[in-house]
Amino acid sequence: MFNKKTIRDIDPRGKRVLVRVDFNVPIEDGVVQDDTRIKAALPTILYLLDAGAAVILCSHLGRPKDKPELKYSLKPVADYLDTLIKAPVKFSEECVGPKADAAAKALKPGEVLLLENTRFYPGETKNDPEMSKALAGLADLYVNDAFGSAHRAHASTEGVAKFLPAVAGFLMEKEIKYLGQALTDPKRPFVAILGGAKVSDKIEVIRNLLGKADTVLIGGGMANTFFQAQGKEMADSLVEGEALDTAKSLLGEGSSKLQLPTDFVIADAFAADAKHKTMAVGDVPAGWRVMDIGPETVKAFSARVADAGTVVWNGPMGVFEMEPFAKGTFALAKAVAESKADSIVGGGDSVSALQQSGLADRITHISTGGGASLEMLEGKLLPGLGALQDQ
């Protein structure tokens, strides 16, 4: 299933190892707000330290405009990582350049160095060979453990692998194994749940999953576009007019597998205190909009999940950030957590809903990469993975 070399296949003793991690975490007033991604990288970091390596970490954070912006500095992450591990954690205010070179050279086995944000340099997103070469010059080996960035062909995720022996970390291996297994050899029935606002974001995912899953359950704002494609009046609901033809053709392709809601919760404004009511799927009254799936849909979707062997879920069922419209998403989270299926959940909103409902620890695998897991579900090869050495 996983055909790439991993850190088990290298001898890092006495070597400097450059590890691409995904430390793109929320920071407020210099304090890390959610450490999920940092903790997900610890098994790889600790393994390399125990094996006698000097570990150099690099990551992006946020979307700076190709130059340093203080609010996107990784310094608070270095300080936070220092509280999680016994090894000393140093910080370089450069990612590439003389200061980064000096810090890397001075690093001893058993120590960690975190480089400044890779996206402070225009060469990162352009996958500039000069930046890739400069990063490679800091180390003897390269490890990609940033699944969340593996769908980007950037200098630190793909380019650098051309200049150093390049292998996968434990998180990358785990992510690819779970998602790969679901797509190539799932326990059946294989049920996919897709939600979120836009059909356009998930057209290729739906198309690919129609060929692999037994049932594809559609909820969230994207269901509205399918309903309008069937000729229903959706009033003020979110509908992607430019995606109607695509929705129509997907309904034709997936008539036997695609399952839409049968009822929904509508509101007279996009607000938590709006008037709201449940109605069977049909024409939405003028001035109203769909905000969540209804109780009958929850029952039907939950029954599919209860019988499943594999469940892959990406995207919420409604506007779960507002309490009156969170019931559908939370009820489905409960159904997935209680099922005996291998469950894989990806995408920030679905993961956030799981964490809010306190059920995250009952899911087989929670993916750290929204965009990367979507591209895998589309059937694409991720550039950051493709660049690594084969077994």
C-alpha positions in Angstrom: 0.0 0.0 0.0 2.6 2.6 1.1 5.5 2.3 -1.3 7.8 5.1 -0.2 10.9 4.9 2.1 10.3 6.2 5.6 12.6 7.2 8.4 12.9 3.5 9.4 14.9 3.0 6.1 17.6 5.6 6.9 20.4 5.8 9.5 20.2 9.4 10.9 22.9 8.9 13.6 25.2 12.0 13.6 23.4 13.5 10.7 21.6 16.8 10.3 18.0 15.9 9.1 15.8 18.6 7.6 12.2 17.8 8.4 9.3 19.5 6.7 6.5 19.7 9.3 3.1 21.3 9.2 3.2 23.9 12.0 0.6 26.1 10.3 -1.3 26.6 13.6 -3.5 29.4 14.9 -1.6 31.9 17.0 -3.1 34.8 19.0 -1.0 37.4 20.9 2.0 35.2 20.5 0.3 32.1 22.0 -0.4 28.8 20.1 -4.2 28.2 20.2 -4.4 24.7 18.9 -1.4 22.3 19.1 -2.9 19.3 17.2 -0.5 19.7 14.2 2.5 20.2 16.5 1.7 17.1 18.5 1.1 15.1 15.3 4.8 15.7 14.3 6.3 14.6 17.7 6.6 10.9 16.9 8.9 11.7 13.9 10.9 14.3 15.8 11.4 12.2 18.8 12.4 9.1 16.8 15.1 11.1 15.0 16.4 12.6 18.2 16.5 9.1 19.8 18.4 7.8 16.8 21.1 10.5 17.3 20.2 13.1 14.7 20.3 16.9 14.8 16.8 17.8 13.7 16.1 21.0 11.6 12.4 21.8 11.2 10.8 23.9 8.6 7.2 24.9 8.0 5.0 27.7 6.6 2.5 29.6 8.7 -0.4 31.6 7.3 -0.2 33.5 4.0 2.5 36.2 4.3 3.1 38.1 1.0 6.6 36.6 0.2 8.2 38.7 2.9 8.6 38.7 6.7 5.5 39.6 8.6 5.8 39.5 12.4 2.3 38.0 13.0 3.4 35.0 10.9 6.7 34.3 12.7 7.2 30.7 13.9 9.1 31.9 17.0 6.0 31.3 19.3 5.9 27.7 17.9 9.5 27.2 18.7 8.8 28.4 22.3 5.8 26.1 22.5 7.7 23.1 21.1 10.4 23.7 23.8 7.7 23.0 26.5 6.7 19.7 24.8 10.1 17.9 24.4 13.2 17.5 26.6 15.6 18.3 23.8 16.7 22.0 23.5 14.8 23.8 20.8 16.6 26.6 19.0 15.1 29.2 16.5 16.6 30.7 13.4 15.2 34.0 12.3 16.1 33.0 8.8 14.9 30.0 6.8 17.7 30.2 4.3 20.8 32.5 4.4 24.0 33.0 6.5 22.2 32.9 9.9 20.3 29.7 9.0 23.6 28.2 7.7 25.4 29.1 10.9 22.6 27.8 13.2 22.4 24.5 11.2 26.2 24.0 11.4 26.2 24.7 15.2 23.4 22.2 15.8 24.5 19.1 17.7 22.9 15.6 17.7 20.0 15.5 20.1 19.1 19.2 19.5 16.3 20.8 17.5 16.4 23.9 15.3 13.2 25.5 13.9 13.7 27.7 10.9 11.6 30.9 10.3 8.5 30.7 8.0 9.3 29.3 4.6 6.8 31.6 3.0 8.7 34.7 4.0 10.6 33.9 0.8 9.1 34.2 -2.8 11.2 31.2 -3.8 9.0 28.9 -1.6 5.7 29.0 -3.5 7.5 29.3 -6.8 9.4 26.1 -6.0 12.6 28.0 -6.9 15.6 25.5 -7.3 17.9 28.1 -5.7 15.8 28.1 -2.5 15.5 24.3 -2.6 19.3 24.0 -2.9 19.8 26.4 0.0 17.5 24.4 2.2 19.2 21.2 1.1 22.6 22.7 2.0 21.5 22.8 5.7 21.2 19.0 6.1 22.3 15.5 5.0 18.8 14.0 4.8 15.3 15.2 4.1 12.1 14.0 5.7 8.6 15.1 4.6 6.2 14.8 7.5 3.9 17.6 6.4 0.9 15.8 4.9 -1.1 19.0 5.1 1.2 20.6 2.6 2.0 17.6 0.4 -0.4 18.7 -2.3 1.8 21.8 -2.9 4.8 21.6 -5.2 6.8 24.1 -3.1 10.6 24.4 -2.5 10.3 23.0 1.1 7.9 20.2 0.1 9.0 19.0 -3.3 12.0 20.9 -4.6 14.4 20.1 -1.8 13.8 16.4 -2.3 15.7 16.6 -5.6 18.9 17.6 -3.7 18.9 15.2 -0.7 17.9 11.6 0.0 14.2 12.1 0.8 11.9 9.9 2.9 8.5 10.1 4.7 7.9 10.7 8.3 5.5 8.7 10.5 2.6 11.2 10.1 2.9 11.2 6.3 3.0 7.4 6.3 0.0 7.1 8.5 -2.1 9.6 6.5 -1.4 8.0 3.2 -2.0 4.5 4.6 -5.4 5.3 6.0 -6.7 7.3 3.0 -5.0 5.0 0.5 -6.6 1.9 2.1 -10.0 3.6 2.0 -9.7 4.3 -1.7 -8.1 1.1 -2.9 -9.2 -1.7 -0.6 -12.0 -0.5 1.8 -14.0 -2.6 4.1 -17.5 -2.6 2.6 -20.0 -1.0 2.5 -17.8 2.1 1.9 -19.8 5.3 2.7 -18.5 8.7 1.9 -20.0 11.8 3.5 -19.4 15.1 1.8 -20.6 18.5 3.1 -19.4 22.1 3.2 -20.5 25.1 1.2 -19.4 24.5 -2.4 -19.9 21.8 -5.0 -17.2 23.3 -7.1 -14.5 22.5 -4.4 -15.5 18.8 -4.5 -16.6 18.0 -8.1 -13.6 15.7 -8.7 -13.9 14.2 -5.2 -17.5 13.2 -5.9 -16.7 11.9 -9.3 -13.8 9.8 -8.0 -15.8 8.5 -5.0 -18.8 7.5 -7.2 -16.5 5.0 -8.8 -15.2 3.7 -5.4 -17.8 4.1 -2.7 -21.1 2.2 -2.3 -22.9 5.4 -1.1 -22.1 9.1 -1.3 -24.1 11.2 1.2 -24.3 14.9 0.4 -25.1 17.6 3.0 -24.2 21.1 3.8 -24.6 24.1 1.5 -23.4 22.0 -1.5 -26.7 20.0 -1.4 -28.6 23.2 -2.3 -26.9 23.3 -5.7 -28.0 19.8 -6.4 -31.6 20.6 -5.4 -31.7 23.7 -7.7 -30.3 21.5 -10.5 -33.4 19.3 -9.9 -35.6 22.3 -10.4 -36.4 23.1 -6.8 -36.6 26.8 -5.7 -33.9 27.5 -3.1 -34.8 31.2 -2.3 -32.0 32.8 -0.3 -30.0 29.5 0.2 -26.4 29.4 -0.9 -26.4 28.0 -4.5 -23.5 28.0 -7.0 -25.2 29.0 -10.2 -22.1 28.2 -12.3 -22.0 24.6 -10.9 -25.6 23.7 -11.8 -24.8 21.9 -15.0 -22.1 19.9 -13.2 -24.5 19.0 -10.4 -27.0 17.8 -13.0 -24.5 15.6 -14.7 -23.2 14.2 -11.3 -26.9 13.4 -10.4 -27.1 11.4 -13.7 -23.7 9.6 -13.1 -24.4 8.8 -9.5 -28.2 8.2 -9.5 -27.8 4.9 -7.7 -25.2 6.0 -5.2 -25.7 9.7 -4.5 -28.0 10.3 -1.6 -29.3 13.9 -0.9 -31.2 15.1 2.2 -35.0 14.5 2.4 -35.6 17.3 4.8 -33.8 20.4 6.0 -33.8 23.2 8.6 -34.5 26.6 7.1 -34.2 30.1 8.6 -35.4 33.6 7.6 -31.9 35.1 8.1 -28.3 34.0 8.3 -28.1 34.4 12.1 -28.2 32.3 15.2 -31.3 34.1 16.5 -33.2 33.8 13.2 -36.7 32.2 13.0 -36.2 28.6 11.9 -38.3 25.6 11.1 -37.9 22.1 9.6 -39.5 21.2 6.2 -39.4 18.3 3.7 -37.2 19.0 0.7 -39.1 21.1 -1.8 -39.4 24.8 -2.8 -37.9 27.0 0.0 -40.3 30.0 0.8 -39.1 33.4 -0.4 -36.8 35.1 2.1 -35.8 31.8 3.7 -32.6 29.8 3.4 -31.4 26.2 4.1 -29.1 26.1 7.2 -28.9 22.4 8.2 -30.1 18.9 7.4 -33.3 17.8 9.1 -34.1 15.0 11.6 -35.3 12.6 8.9 -32.1 13.0 6.9 -30.1 12.5 10.1 -31.9 9.2 10.7 -31.3 8.0 7.1 -27.7 9.1 6.9 -27.0 7.6 10.4 -28.5 4.3 9.3 -26.1 4.2 6.3 -23.2 5.0 8.6 -24.2 2.3 11.2 -24.0 -0.4 8.5 -20.7 0.8 7.0 -17.4 -1.0 7.0 -15.5 2.2 6.0 -16.6 5.9 6.4 -14.8 8.9 4.9 -16.2 12.2 6.0 -15.2 15.7 4.7 -17.3 18.8 5.4 -20.1 19.8 7.8 -23.8 19.2 7.2 -24.9 22.8 8.1 -23.9 26.1 9.6 -22.7 24.3 12.7 -21.0 27.4 14.1 -24.5 28.6 15.0 -26.1 26.4 17.8 -29.6 26.1 16.2 -28.0 24.7 13.0 -25.4 22.4 14.5 -27.7 19.4 15.2 -27.2 17.7 11.8 -23.4 17.9 11.9 -23.2 16.8 15.6 -25.7 14.0 15.2 -23.7 12.6 12.2 -20.4 13.0 14.2 -22.1 10.8 16.9 -23.2 8.2 14.3 -19.7 8.0 12.9 -18.1 7.7 16.3 -20.5 5.0 17.4 -20.2 2.9 14.1 -17.9 -0.1 14.0 -16.5 1.2 10.6 -13.0 2.3 9.9 -13.6 6.1 10.1 -11.5 8.7 8.4 -12.3 12.4 8.9 -10.6 15.3 7.1 -11.2 19.0 6.5 -11.0 21.7 9.2 -14.7 22.1 9.8 -15.5 18.4 10.2 -12.6 18.0 12.5 -13.6 21.1 14.5 -17.1 19.7 14.8 -15.8 16.4 16.1 -13.6 18.1 18.7 -16.5 20.3 19.8 -18.7 17.2 20.2 -16.0 15.5 22.3 -15.9 12.5 20.0 -12.6 12.9 18.2 -10.9 10.1 20.2 -13.5 7.6 18.8 -12.5 8.2 15.2 -10.1 5.7 13.6 -8.1 8.5 11.9 -8.4 12.3 11.8 -6.5 13.8 8.9 -4.3 16.8 9.5 -4.6 18.0 5.9 -7.8 19.4 4.5 -6.6 20.3 0.9 -4.2 17.3 0.8 -6.9 14.8 1.8 -9.3 16.3 -0.7 -6.7 15.9 -3.5 -6.1 12.3 -2.5 -9.9 11.7 -2.5 -9.8 13.1 -6.1 -7.3 10.4 -7.0 -4.4 12.7 -7.5 -0.7 12.0 -6.7 0.5 14.6 -4.2 3.7 16.3 -5.3 5.3 16.2 -1.8 4.7 12.4 -1.7 5.7 11.7 -5.3 9.2 13.4 -4.7 10.1 10.9 -2.0 12.3 7.8 -2.6 10.4 4.6 -3.5 10.9 1.5 -1.4 
